[in-house]
Amino acid sequence: MKDPMSGAPNVMFLVEVVNCNDGIASYCETLATGLHARGVQIHLVSGIVRSDEKSEYKRQKLAAAVKQWHVVPGLRKLPALSIFMQLWKVIRENDISVINVHGLGMLMWGRLLSLLTGARCVATYHPSVLGNIDKVQNAPQSTFSLVQILYFNLFFPHTLILMSEESLRHLRRYVLFGKNRIAKVYGGVDTVHFRPPSDAERRDARAKFGVAEGEFMCLLAARLAWVKGHDLLIKAARKIRDSATPSPIDIKCYFVGSGGAEREKEIKSFAFAGEKDKDTFKFLGFMGDVREILWAADVFALPSRFEGFPLGVAEAMATGLVPVRTPAGGATDQIIEGQTGFIVPFEDADALVGALEKVADPATRAALSRNALARAQQYFGVGPMVDETLRIYGLIGDTSGNALAHAVKA
């Protein structure tokens, strides 16, 4: 189906909530920009939009990437007839041929609208867990309930997009009748923008953020929430700093990102518990563009408890930054152990110390950096993501959505 004015195919992105400081918003903006460059018009439909002064830049980028952004007050997981009719009208008036729901909570909407209009229903899996420290520590063992499995089977889309091998293994544990309609497509990042710095750019970036000569700058850029493992990095950094044998590593940890007021207060209180901590840990808040802080860093750490496919790791690798992370979603896709970075066990601050100490060695870091950059450029660019998404949409190549480089067999 085509836009009668432009001749371009029209695709709806359906999202329950847009948090302009999180990875789903970044993913949608990057994908929409890439699809637009290939002649596809994106119509974003969302419920509430959350942004503040610092994340306004991200909101504007997302708005610029789509043809229309329909904010629908009251949009929830369970369809209301009045809202359902609003969405049906958007689909008919704009000749939408594909409905791409982001997050499994919107599956019912997407499938019912697909049945009514004939538009293809595609769902992108964005798993996440939020909550207090006790809840998120159990996130790696989380499972679907019987009700969730039934819901999944009733409203399984024409194609379900997963981004990581870990997500694929998780879904294979369940009786899902649509397993032959699952495709793995890596999340893409702009590898033209996220590139290695020149020597001068790196010096300027380190000076801008106050990183002194000889300091080993460890960066964690992610939502400020316990699930991202800020506490584990804080523990590891303290172990390195307070080692009985004087450590040759002058470690400084920089945290970029924002979260709910309660979580921010809890995490900062944890970080600043001791006299030395204010010199070791720095919280910079949310940044619309993290390229310069990536350029200033020596290692990217993400000891998270649960992930889908962290785009922050891909962005870091694209700048030549070495990642150290846990085996949450995307780990084995992003990291070849000891070659492009390191994977450490969940909840293991000592293992994190060991990995950071390895990356602190300049020769080791240089070799890993080259490999991380090469992997990001080969697999995590926007181009491959857009190509495979277009095939799934049925807009190029095989219209079954299964003829993909990363297609998944049941």
N, C-alpha and C positions, 0 to 999 in steps of 0.2 A: 504494500500500500504506500502511496506517495502523498506528500504534501502537495496539494493542487497548485500552490503558488510557487513552490521552488523545485518540485520534482524529487525532493529528498525523502527517504524513508523516515518514519516517525516512531520513536520508541518512548515508552513511559517508564520512568524510574519511580517506584512506589516505596516510600520510606515512612515509617510511623513517626519518628522523631529525628530531627537533624540537630545534633550537637556539633557546633562548628569547631570545637576543640578536640574532636576525636578522629580515629582512623577511618570510620565509615564515610564521614563527610569528605575526607581527603581522597579516599578511593573513588567515590562518586564523581568528584570534581575532575580527577585525572582521567577516568574512563570517559566521562562526558566530553572532555576536551579532545581526547583522542578520537572518539567517534565522530565528533563534529568535523574534525579535520578530514575524515573519510566520507563526509557528505551525509551524515545521519543527524537528524534533529532530535534532541532530547527534551521531553516534557517532564519536569520533576513535579511530583505530587507528594506533599508531606503534611504531617500534622505540625505540632509545635516546633518552632525553630529557636534554638538557644544559642545566643552569642553575646559577647560583651565587647568592651572597647578593644581588647587585645585580639580577640578572634574575629573581629569585624572584617579584617582583610580576607580571612578564609571564606566568610559568608559571601563577600563580593566576588571572589574568584569562582565559587560555585554558581552564583547567579549568572555570571558572565559566560559560563560554560554551557548553559542550557538555553533553549529557545524560550521556554516559559517555566515559571515556578508557581505552581498553584498551592498555596497554603490553605489547608482545609481544617478549620477549627473543629475539634472533637473527633478527629480521626483516631480510631483505636483498633485493637486487634479484632474485636468482634464487629462485623458490619452493621451499621444502622442504615435503614432504607433510604433516608434522605441523603446521606453522604454517598451511599452506593449509587444513587441516581446522578449525583454530581459527577462522580468519576466516570460513569457510563457516558455522560454527555461530553466530557473531555475527550474520551476515546473516540466517540463518533465524530465530533466536530473536527478533530485533528487527524483523523484517519490513522490511528495508532495501530501498528501491526504487531508490536511486541510489548508485553508488560514485563518489566524486570523488577521483581520485588527484592528489596534488600533487607535481610533479616527474616527468619522463619516466622516471626509473628504476623507477617503480612501475607502468608501463603493462602489463607482462606480468601482474602480479598482478591488476590491475583488469579486464583483458580476459578472463582465464581465469575469474575469479570471476563475471563478468557472464554468460559462456556457461553456467556451471554453474547459476546461480541465476535468471537472467532479469532481474537488476537492470541498470539503465542505467549504462553506463560513460562518465564524463566525466573528462577530464584537464585540469589547469591547468598551463601552461608557466611554470616559474620558472627561467630560465636564470641560471647563475652560473659564475664562474671564480675559483678561488683558487690561490695559489702564490706563488713568489718574484717579485721585480720583473721578472726577465727573461721569465718565463712570461706574466705578466699584460700586459706591454707589447704582446704579440702577440695579445691577446684579441680586439680588433676584427676581426682577419682570420681568426678561428677558423671551422672548417667541420665539418660532420658527415662521418664516415667512411662507407664503403659498408656496413659492418656496422651502423652506427647507422641508416642509411636503411632497410635491410632490416628491422631490428627495429621501426622506426617503422611501416612498412607492414604488417607482420604483426600488430601489436597496436594499430593505430590505433583510437582510442575512437569512441563514437557522436558525440561533439562534443569538439573540442580548443579550449580557451579560451586565447587570447593576450591580453596586456594592452597591447601597443604596436604602432605602425605599423612600427617597426624589426624587431620579432620576426616580423611578418607578411612583410616583405620578405625576411628571412633564410630563412624556410621556403619561400617561393615559388621559391627557387633550385633546389629539389630535386624529383625525381619522387616525389610523394606521392599515392597514390590516394585519399586522404581529404580533399583540399583543399576540397571543397565542404562539409565538415563542420567547418570552422574558423570560430570566432566571436571577434571582438575585444570584450573587456569591460574597461573601465578599472578598475584597482584603486581601491577607495573608502576614504576616511578619515572619521572622525567630525567633521563640520564644525560640530557644536554645541560639542564640546569644543575643537577647534582653530579658534579664532576670533581676530580682531584684539584686542589688549589695549586697555584704557582708558589714558589718559595716566598715571594713578596706577599701574596694573598694570605698565606698561612701566618707569616709574621704579623701582618696587620690584624688578622682575626684574633690571634693570641693576645696582642696588645689591647684590642678593643674590650676583651672580656677579662683582662687582668691576670692572664696566665703568665707567670714568671718563667724566666729561663731555667731549665732543669726540672720544672715541675711536670709530673705525669698526670695529665688531665683525663679523667674518666668521665664520660658523658652518659647520662640516662635521659633520653628525650621521649617522654610518653605521658599519658594521662596521669595526674597525681592521684594514685589510688593504690591501696595495698596489693591489689592483684599484680601490679607491675614489679613488685619486689624491691621497692626502695629500701625497705628495712634490711634486706639481705646485703645489698651493696653497702649500706652504711656500716653494718657489722663487719663486712670484709675489709672496708677501708680502715676502720679502727684497728683491726688486727694487724694490717700492714703498718700503719702509723705507730702503733704502740708495741711493736715487736720487742721482745727482750733484747734481741740482737739488733743493733741499729740497722734499720732498713735503708738500702740505697735508693729506695723509691720514695720520692716526695709526692705522695698522692694527694690530689685534690679532686673532689667529686662535684660535678655541676648537674643540676636537675632542671630540665626544661619541661614545662607542661603545667596544666591547671586541673583542678577537680572541684568536687563539692567542698564547701567551706569547712565542714566537719572533718573530712578526710585530710584536707590540707593542714589544718591545725594539728591533727594527730601525728601526721608524718613529720612535720617540722618540729614538733615537740620531741619526737623520737630522735631526730637528727641532732638537735641542739641540747642534748642531755648533759654534756660534759664541757669543761672549760676550753678544751682544745677544738671543740667541734665547729665553732664559728669560723675558724681558719681553714677547716677541712671541707666543709660542705657549703655550697652556694645554691640558692633557689632563684631562678631567673624568671619564673612564670611562663605563661604561654607565649610562643613565638609563631607568627604567621609564616615565616620562612626560616628554617633551621640551618640553611646551608653554611652560614658563617660560623655558627657554633660547632658544626661538624668539622669545619676546616681547622678550628682551634684545638680539637680534641686529639688524644693519642689512642683511645680505645672507646668503643661503644658497648656499654653493658646493659643487658636486659634480663635480669634474673626473675622473670615473671612466672606466675603460677598457672596462667591460662592465656592462650592466644589463638587467633585464627591464622593470620599471616601478617606479622607486624611489618608494616611498610617502613617504619623508622629504621629497621635493620637494613632493608634494601636500599634506602636512601644513604645510610652510612656507608655501606659497601660500595655504592656508586661513586662516593668521594674518596675511596681508598681507605676508609676507616675499618679497622679490624673489629668484628663483633664477638662478644662473649655472652652466651645466653643459655637458658634452660631448655629442656626438650619439649617445650610447649609447641603449639601449632606453627609450622613453617621451619622448625629447627633443622631437620634433615634436608629440606629443600634448599635452605640458604647456606648451611654450613657443611662443608666436608671437613670432618674433624682433623685438626692439626694442620690443615692446608688453607682454608679460607676463614678460620676462626676456631672457637672452642665451644663445646656444649658441656655444661656442668649440671650435676643432678639438682633436682628440686630441693629447696630448703637447705642447701649445703654451702654455708659461708666459707668453710675451709677450702672446698674445691674451687670456689670463686676466687679466693686469694691466690691459689696456685695458678689458675688461668691468667689472672691479671699480672702476676709476676712474670709469666712467660712472655706476655705481650709487651711488658716493660723493657725487655731486651731489644735494643734498636735493630739488630740484624734479623732477629726473628720477626719483629713487627714489619720490617720492610718486605720480607718474603711473603708473609701472610697478606699484607696490603695489596701486593700485585695480584695475588690469586683472588682475593675478595673482589677487587675491581673487575677483573676479567669475568668472574661469574655473574656479577651484577649486570655488566654490559651484555652478556650473552642471553641471560634468562629473564631479567627483571625490568626490561625497558617497557615503554608504553606500546610499542609496535606489536610485539608478540601477543600481549594481552588483548589489544583491539582486534587483531586478526582472528584469534580464536573465539572471541566474543561475537564477532560478526558471523562466523560459521554457526555458532550456537543459535543466534537469532534467525538463521536461515536467510541472511542477506547476501552471503557469498558462499560458494562451494556447496558442500553437501547440506541439504536442508534438514536432515535428521538430527543435526547437532552432535553426532557421534564421531565424525571423521576428524578428530583432533589429535595433535601431537601428544597431548596428555589425556586422551580419552580413557575412561575407566571401564574395565570389564567387570561384570558381576562375578 
